Amino acid sequence: MDETTPPPRATPDDWIVRKGDAFMIDFVPVFCDDDEASEALALKNGERVPFGRLYTYPTATLTFGENGKWQCEPPAPNGAEQVMVEDDPETMSDSVAELVENADLDSDFSYTLHFYTWTDELWTFDAEAGKFTRGAA
């Protein structure tokens, strides 16, 4: 979790910009000060490009009771594949049980939990249409 990501965009097509007769992946100057780096982002017809999509879910509260028993309310949402304590990415875990087991948590406190799912989807660039289609060509 040490990289910086640009702000999200609704669809992969929102990352396409036209530069002269070419299409390329847009970059955010704050994240890339080198114009030459943008040339490496040129798109070719039929090129397959992976896009990561982040799904977020409602938060929950983690509390501890007697004898180390814990409760997550509401329960972890269906489909959520990662969970972490708010503002503490070092606690990123695959489940609430794993987080409780591995994170250094104080049972005298309650914690806000955030749930996520990251997906990697493959999209194919269509130069004639100037857009992506989901999947491989």
N, C-alpha and C positions, 0 to 999 in steps of 0.2 A: 504494500500500500504506500510505496514511496514515490510513485510517479504522479504527475499532474495531468489531469484530463481536461480537455476543453468542455465548455458547456454543452449539454445534450441538444440534439436536434430531433425533430419528430420522425423523420424517415431518412434512410441512406441517401435518397435523392437530394435532400437538403444540404448535403456535403459537396455536391457537384457545382463547380464554377466553370465558366468558359473563359479561356485565355487565348485570344486570337482564334485560330481554327481548331484548337485543341480543347479537350475537357480535362479537368483535373480535380483532385480532392482538395477542397478548401482547407486552408490552415488558418489558425488564429495567430496573427503576428506576435502577440504576447508570448506565445509558446514556441515560436520559431522565428528568429530574427534573420535567418539566412535565406535570401531569395533563391539560391541554388537548391536548397532543400525542397522547395515547392516543385521544382522541375521533376524531382524523383516521384512526385505524386501524380504525374500525368496518367490518364486512363486510356487504355487501348480497348478496341471492340472485342468483346468476349472475355475480357479480363475478369477473373473471379476475385472478389474482395471480401474478406471477413469483416463483419461488423459486430461489435459487442453491444448487447442491449441490457440495460439494467431495469429490473422490475423492483419497485419498492412496495412495502406492505404497511398496514397500520402498526403502530408501536404497541408494546405491551409493558407491563410492570413486573419485575422479578422481585419477590420478597422471600425472606427466610423465616422459618418457624423454629420450634424446638427440635432438638436432636438433628440439626442440620438439614431438615426437610425444606424444600423450596417449592415455590408456586409461581407460575407464569400466567398472568391474567391480562387479557384473554390468552388462551393457548396459542402457540406458534401457528401462523396461518398455513393452510394447505398450499403446497407449491414453493414455499420459502426454502431456499437451500443454504442460506448463510444467515447468521445472527451475530450481533455485536452489541456491547454496552455503548450507550450514547457517548459520543466524543472520545471513544477509546478503541481505535481500529486494531490495537494489539490483541483485543479479545475476540476478533473474528473467528467464528466456529461454525461447524456444520449443523449443530443442534444446540438447543438450550442446555440439555444434559451435558454435552461436551464443554460448553462454555462454563457451566458451574464447576465442573470437574477440574478444568485447566486454568481458569482465570483466578487472579488473586482478589477475591471479593470479600468484603466485610459483611458478615451476616447481620450486623446491627443496622444496615442501610438497605434501602430499596433502590432498584436500578431500572432505568428506562432502556428497553431493548429495541433495536431496529432490525428489521428483517429484509433480506434481499434475495434476488436470484439474478445471476449474470448468465447471459446466453451468448454463444458465438454462432452467428448465422452467416452463411455464405451467400453472397449476392453476385450476379453477373452483370457487367456493364454492357449496355446496348448503345453503341455510338450513334446509330441512325436516329434513335429516339431520344438520345441524350439522357438516359435514365437507367436505373438498376432494376433487375428482376430478381426475385428471390430464388435461390437455388443455383445449381450449376447448369450451364448451357449444354 
